[in-house]
Amino acid sequence: MNFVCLSVSNERVKQFDYIIAGGGASGLQLAYRLVQHPDLSKKSILVLEKDSSKKNDRTWCYWEKNQGEWDELLHAHWNSVQFKSPTHQQKIDLRSLSYKMIRSASWYDLIYRALRNHSNCQIKHQSVEHFEENNDGVVVTTSEGQYVGQMLFNSILDWDQMTRQKKYPVLQQHFLGWFIKTQKPVFDAHTATFMDFDIPQKKNTRFMYVLPTSTTEALIEYTLFSKELLSKEEYEGALKAYLDKKNIADYEILEEEFGRIPMTCYPFARNNTKRVLHIGSAGGWTKASTGFTFKNIGKKTKALVAHLAANKPLTAFDRKNRFWYYDLLFLDVLAAHNSRGSTLFSRMFQRNKPQTIFSFLDDKSSLIQEFNIMRSFPTMLFVRQLWKRLLRSMH
């Protein structure tokens, strides 16, 4: 591994094969897979992450068959989940699937320990200010200097870039969660509440998400799919009201977690070049219709490393599939009729087998299964939005 010094802006800077901007789930997982690949393990890698104290700032959940890559890190898992709304309630036996939960601190620790064992990978805690391509590569300017990479993988999301355009709707999955501990057993530790829409919707798509880790401890999140964030008092008020409704009064708040995730089909790949690839949420790796990201990151980073090992151009990496169009139509409907989310999800769960729904959300369903899921929704509502989308694409 050799670092070559190049002259950039009258300064001498180090050159790396790969620079990764952002040390979150996508950036770190890409670095982790790069150092493990036999054909890429000697490449020089620089990870730039402004936060030097990675902790439990995220909770990642996903469903998976049998044993998985991160099972040693699981904080909890469930073999059944429940869906609730004013019109439909269902407890779902996941059968061969398991719904899994990871707290980010243990995951960060594992990844950092693995990367430190590879001298060709450096992690610098610096804030990325901007980057640009030139004849030498990609020049990345940080709060402390400049670096040059032959390729840059950027996981830093530009919210303004998404919201400035009007062709593709942009919603947010935003939430406030409390990790609580009760004095008495009140939770079913074997069943997670996937979505509970039996709360005031207030012209939005709003639900509660309950992940019990024991009979006395759980993560309870107030979650919205909508355009605008709420004040912290509104999230807290909804959480308190839900706990009151469940007759849970004697509890302690152990931790608090706030997050927002983009829900959009904005074509991030159009910003990719032969040297720059956007990854994670910044690359459209978030499942647009649900906000699920962690599982997609696993699939995408594996595919990307194989793509690099085959020496294929970055511009050929991300391609749209039919599920992108399904998500786009669903988001068009949800953006225009945000109060209908509870109804749409209720009809989907009421009229389809759970395994079909999970396959669909994993982009693994068959055309017949997808047709049946589409039949679950109000036909004219989707036809009108499809027509509007077709008209919009002509301009």
Buried (B, 14 or more C-beta within 10 A) or exposed (E): EEBEEBEBEEEEBBBBBBBBBBBBBBBBBBBBBBBEBEEBEEBBBBBBBBEEEBEBBBBBBBBBEEEBEBEEBBBBBBBBBBBBBEEBBBEBEBEEBBBBBBBBBBBBEBBBEBBEEBEBBBBBBBBBEEBEEEEBBBBBBBEEEBBBBBBBBBBBBEEEEBBEEEEBBBBBBBBBBBBBBBEEEBBBBEBBBBBBBBBEBEEBBBBBBBBBBEBBBBBBBBBBBBBEEBEEEBBBEBBEEBBEEBEBEEBEEEEEBEBEBBBBBBBBBEBBBEBBBBBBBBBBBBBBBBBBBBBBBBEBBBEBBBBBEEEEEBEEBBEEEEBBEBBBBBBBBBBEBBBBBBBBBBBBBBBBEBBBBBBBBBBEBEEEBBEBBBEBBBEEBBEBBBEEBEEEEEE
